[in-house]
Amino acid sequence: MSLEKILEKIDREAQQEVAAILEEAREKAEAIKQEAEQRAREQAGAILKQAENEAKLEAKRILTQAQLQKRMELLRTRRELIDQVLKAALQKEELKKARLKKEIVSRDGIKEETLSYDRILIELGQEVENDILEWLKI
């Protein structure tokens, strides 16, 4: 073999080896790229799922808070109406003349206590509210 043929053979083998190395590098790069894309998709899915869970929790919290506010407003309105009814009833002349008394039972015996206007509102208010709730089956 001549020197020229030997050089051509070396050159061909070198080019083949370069092509093989480049092909292997491309395959490795593609595998790394696909693996990175897969991890990115998995992370994106996990982040999305976490965000959805947090959004659901926040929605439930807001709904619960709104329901609580509604119930508190209803209770406040109900108590105001009961107070108005009791105040109107206590404005009647017959009730103004009557002195409402309360019996207090203790170890020392039974005592009677005359109730003030404010005390009547407080004590009767809860009883009237409970009666109304029972009548309405609430």
Helices and strands as residue ranges (DSSP letters): H 3-90, H 93-97, E 101-106, E 109-114, H 117-136
